[in-house]
Amino acid sequence: MMRRALAGLLMAATLALGTRAEAEDYREITRRFATEHGFNGVVLVGRGRHVEDVQTFGLADAEAHVPVTPRTRFEVGSISKWVASIVVLKLVDQGKLSLDAPITTYLPDYRADTGAQLTLRRLMSHSSGVPNQIIAAHKADPSIGRVELEQMEAVRRYASGDLAFQPGEAWDYSHSNWIIVKALVERVSGKSYAVLVRDFLTRPLGLKHSGIHSGDLSKVPDMARGYARLTPTPERKVSPTPDFMAMAGGYSTTAEDLLKLMDGVLDGKVLTPASREALMTVLVPEQHYALGGRTRLEKIAGAERRVAWESGSTGGFRVLARRVLADGHTVIVMSNTSFDQAKLGELGDTLLPATYP
């Protein structure tokens, strides 16, 4: 009897030590990565809504010597498109929109010939054929990023070109899609997109450091500054987002708030099960692209796992978020120094398996 009791205690102690060692492993992976690559930003490991570990490195504001903290807010670039898709699906759940109705159902003043062929599902999966006129215009004149336009005027200028291909026949990462989606959502709801994000997401989920802003974000509390580099002399890198582009790149948040958002959407009651599945269903297999973001099947810790795979960049900001759909294992990495996106991806590839026993 005594032997059995001792054996049980030994096994329990071994398991506890093993768990501790694994926790140290992913923390050490992060610290080593930051040291070797001069990483500046925040790395979070979570499960469900719970933060397992969060580490911060470097400066949020180099000129003012303000360090990065867990409350530091980052622009998330194209992860904004995933947030926008959630808002659209919330309106679908309310019966106000259909993913497969012609967009002229909701925007009768859009050009009739192409509008009759376009749907929200095609716009939000970048398989619409709408050409990327806004990026072409921005390359020709970067100052347009600082010019505000009424939403339908932006649609007429930058999202009404002849289709580059028939909807569903190809894939093109066109920001112009989201100018149309924003016009449609605001027309149907009678509310600004920023208010919809607040009412559907940030307020009900308790996201106190997240939301939609446009233009110069330097006055937003706790917002990191974006840099092209920090050494030898800090060089700012700013890419202002006008309000008409808010769905394509206007969301900002902290790592902890992004974890709460992913948990509330993918494991909570923000969306109905049908809309949650629509959000994550791949429509363009060669790109793993669903609605506003990617879903991938990855071999992680010896098993095939379905993963929400989000990334974004704007100005000096680089962000990735990966979450295993079945069990909520999550890795979020945010940088404000134009960090190599491929290296961030490698960190995500290494960290996510390390969160498993």
Secondary structure, 3 states (H helix, E strand, C coil): CHHHHHHHHHHHHHHHHHHHHHHHHHHHHHHHHHHHHCCCEEEEEEECCEEEEEEEECEEECCCCEECCCCCEEECCCHHHHHHHHHHHHHHHCCCCCCCCEHHHCCCCCCHHHHCCCEHHHHHCCCCCCCCHHHHHHHHCHHHHHCCCCHHHHHHHHCCCCCCCCCCCCCCCCCHHHHHHHHHHHHHHCCCHHHHHHHHHHCCCCCCCCEECCECCCCCCCECCCEEECCCCCEECCCCECHHHHHHHCEEECHHHHHHHHHHHHCCCCCCHHHHHHHHCCCEHHHCECCCCEEEEEEECCEEEEEEEEEEEECCEEEEEEEECCCCEEEEEEECCCCCHHHHHHHHHHHHHHCCC
